[in-house]
Amino acid sequence: MSLPRLRAASCAAAAAAAIGYGAYTLSAAPGPDRLERWHAKWASKQTRWHLQQEHPLLVRYRADLFGPQPRHDSPSPKATRSNVLFPLCGASVDLAALALRGYRVVGVEGVEAAVDALLETFGDEVEQAPPSVSGSLRLRTAVAPGEAGSDAPAVLRAVEGDFLHLSPSAADALGLPRFDAAFDRGALVAVLPEDREAYVATLAGLMAPEGRVLLVEHDGFAGPPYEVREADVRELFSPAFAVRPLQREDRMGAEPHWRERGCTRFEEAAYLLTRHRAG
């Protein structure tokens, strides 16, 4: 699952490389050009934004995001691991890393080539008859050998299509659950600021009551991608989620190449969002 290393030529491009999965600019308004640039990047194999290993904050805050998880060999029929959503996932290695540990992972990605890469590097894609579709959304599935000691295969599913079209009714039509957990690293920052409320509403509609989101955001650069400050996070998410800051780190000292590329400030922040109960 080796992926090219992270590089970019400008501050904005570097930010996209560092924080984005697919990192495309997402707009709620319909139009043929929404993903055109990113289809072209995948076609020309310009996908240097992917990390080669699990995101360190997903590793660090895994227990906060998922809580206690059952062992893969638990005899209880209810001992299943969390349903995990990855919006705008690209071909991130994070999805496979969790799926191979028994988590029930679903990514959403608008670029077909990215979904192809995600599933091909994971395992064997399973043809579904009839295909699982809802409007312009298509659910695709790949399987691979599971954890050592487990007879069950690992399964990775991906919805190919526009995340903003994945309404609760569309998710139901595709047979998707409400999600216990989600990881947003580079998704919200890729959304046009005027479409952020639509993104948050879509995400909230897919989460189970008390479902948790690990949100990793960055500020200190001009967009796209677009900086997301703590005030933005609270304004956007507080109506539907409890917001708990986990950490904030100034990355300029650790990664001085940002300054060389024109950034005057580059901070990374992590938040744990917990979906409010209905009513």
Salt bridges, closest charged atoms under 4 A:
GLU54 OE1 - ARG62 NH2 2.50
GLU54 OE2 - ARG101 NH2 2.85
ASP64 OD2 - ARG244 NH2 3.49
ASP73 OD2 - ARG71 NH2 2.92
GLU112 OE2 - ARG138 NH2 3.99
ASP116 OD1 - ARG140 NH2 2.65
GLU125 OE2 - ARG140 NE 2.88
GLU147 OE2 - ARG81 NH1 3.36
GLU160 OE1 - ARG138 NH2 3.08
GLU160 OE1 - ARG140 NH1 2.83
ASP162 OD2 - ARG34 NH1 1.60
ASP162 OD2 - HIS165 NE2 3.67
ASP172 OD1 - ARG178 NH1 3.11
GLU210 OE2 - ARG277 NE 3.16
ASP219 OD2 - ARG248 NH1 2.99
ASP219 OD1 - ARG265 NH1 2.51
GLU227 OE1 - ARG265 NH2 3.74
GLU230 OE2 - ARG234 NE 3.07
ASP232 OD1 - ARG229 NH2 2.98
GLU249 OE2 - ARG251 NH1 2.71
GLU255 OE2 - ARG251 NE 2.69
GLU255 OE1 - HIS257 NE2 3.70
GLU267 OE1 - ARG248 NH1 2.85
GLU267 OE1 - ARG265 NH1 3.90
GLU268 OE2 - HIS55 NE2 3.98
GLU268 OE2 - HIS218 NE2 3.00
